[in-house]
Amino acid sequence: MTAVSPYVPAAIATERLVLRLFTSGDVDDRHSYQCLPEVARYLYRPPLTRAGCAESIAARAGGTAWQSDGDALLLAVCRAEQPGVVGEVVLTLATARARQAEIGWIFHPRYAGQGYATEAARALASLAFAQLGVHRLFARLDVLNTASVRVCERLGMRREAHLVDNDLDGDRWGSEYIYATLAHEWQA
C-alpha cells in the first residue's frame, strides 16, 4: 500500500462523546481503569501501572503516520460537556499492504452498559473506512468477553473465526473470536 496521508481531525464528536488524542493530563484517568484486574482479564496481559499508562500516552500523543504495519491511533473517549476520560479506542494498522486494521476498545467498568463502546467504535470504524483507506476492519476478543461480542454484533461485524485455546492468559488457556467487516459492507 502506498503511504496514506490520513486526515485525522483533532477531535471526533458523536452524539454523546468526543474522541481525541490522549494528553499527559489524562494519565490518572486512564490508569483508573487500566489498573483494574477486571479490565485486563480479557487482554492477555497484566493491569497497567501508572508509569505504563504515561509511557503509552507519551509514545502515541502525536498520533500516527498510518503507513507501516503496527502504526496505531489511540484515542481517549470523553463524554461531551463533561471532564475526564471514560475509556479508549484504538485502531492498529495490522498490514499496510492489504489495508487491514484491528479495532479495539477499553472502558472503565463504571460506564458499562451505556452504549459508549459501540458509539465510539462506530465513529472510529467510520474514520478507518472513510478517511484512512481501510479495506478490512477486524476485532479479536476473548470468547468470554460477552460485552465486546455484543459491540461487534451491533457494529454489523461478522464472526469469522473461533480460535480455541490459542493464547495463554496466566494459567488459563484463552480462546478468541475474530469479527470483521469490509469497507463495502460498512458503506452499505
N, C-alpha and C positions, 0 to 999 in steps of 0.2 A: 504494500500500500504506500502510495506517496504520502509524504507528511501532510497531515491535516492541520490547517490553521484554524483551530476552533474558536468560535466566538462564545465565550462563557461569560454571561453577564455577572456583574458584581453581586447580584442577588437574584434569586428566582422566587417570585411570590406566587403562592397558591391562595385558595380561598381563606385558609386559616394559618398558613405557615410562611416562613421566609427561610430559604436555603441559601447559605453563604459560606465563604471560606472561613475556616477557623482562624481565630486570632490568639495571641498569647494570653489575653484576658479570659479565654474560655477554658483554661486548663482545669480549674476546680470543678466547673460544671461537667466537663467531660469525665473527669476522674470519678465524680459522684456516682456514675453508673458503670463505667468501665472497671471499677474495682470490685464490683459485686459478683460473687460466685454464680448467682443465678443468671447473670448476663453472659458470663464466659462459658457456661456449661455446654453450649452448643457451638462454640467457636474453636474447639480443639486446641486451646491454649489457656494458660492461667489468667486470672484477672490482671489488668494492667496496673502498674504502680503510677503514682503521680508523675514521677520522672519519665516514665514511659509515655504517658499521655503528652507531656510537654515536648518530648523529643519528636513524637509523631506529628504533633501540630507544627512544630518548627520546620520539619522536613517538607511538609505539604502546604504551608501557609501561602506560598506563591502560586499555587495551582499546579498545572501540568502542561507540558508541551503537547501531550497527546499524540506522540509519534512512535514510541517504542514499546515493545512488549513490557508490561509491568507498570507503565505510566498510570497513575491513579489520581482521580479527582475526589477528594474527601470534603464533604460539606457538612457544616453544622446545621441542625434543624432547630429553628426557634419558632415560638408561637408569635404571630403578628401582634403587635401592640403590647407585648409582654417581654420583660427581660429574661435572659437565661436560655441555655441550650437544653433541649429535651431529648435530643438524640442526634444521630448522624446517618448519612447515606454515603455510599462510596461507589464509584464506577472505576473499574480497573480494565485497562486495555490488555486483554488476555493474549491476543495475537493480532498484531497490526496488519499483517499481510491479508488475513481473512476477515478483518474488520469485526472481530468478536470481542465483546466486553462482558465482564461479570459485574453484576449489581449486587449490593448488599445493604443492610440497614441494621442499626442497633439503637434501641431506645431505652430510656430509663423506665424501669417497671412501673413507676408511679403514673406513667402516661399511657399504659397499655389499655387496649380496648376502646380507644377514642378515634381510631382510623388515621392517626398521624403517619404511621409507617406506610400505609397504602397511598396516602395523599403525597407524601414526599417521594416515594419510589416512583409513582406515576409521573411526577414532574421531572425527575432525573431520567427516567426512560425516554420521555418526550425529548429532552435535551440530547440524549445519546443518539436517537434516530434522526431528529430534525437538524441538529447543528454539528454533531461530531462524526456523522457518516457511518455509524454503526450498522452492520448488516444483521448480526445475530446477538441478542442480549440473553444472558443466562444467569441463573442463580443456583448456587449449591447450598443445600441446607441439611442439617441433621433430620432424619425422619421423625424424631421425637419432638421437633420444633413445630408443633401444630399451628402456632400463631403465624410463623413465616410461610407455612404451606398455604394458609388462607390468604395471605398477602399476594403470593404468586398467583393463586387462582383468581383473586379479584382483579389482578392486572391482566388477566386473559392469557397467562403463560401456560404452556402445556408441560406436563411431566414427561420428560424424555428418557429418564433413566432412574433406576433404583440400584445403587451400588451397595452391596451387602458386606458388612464388616470390612470396609475399605480404609478405615483410619483408626488409630488407637488414641483414645481420649483418657489419659491416665492409665487406669487398669480396665477400662471398658472399651470394647470394640464398638465403634460407631458406624452406622450406615447412613448414606446420604441419598437425597433425591436431587436430581438436576431438572430444573424447569427452564424453559426457553421460549422466546418468541423472535420472529424475524421482522425486519423493517416493513415489508409489505403487509404483514399481518397486523402490525401495530397501526399502520395508516388506515387499514380497513376498519 
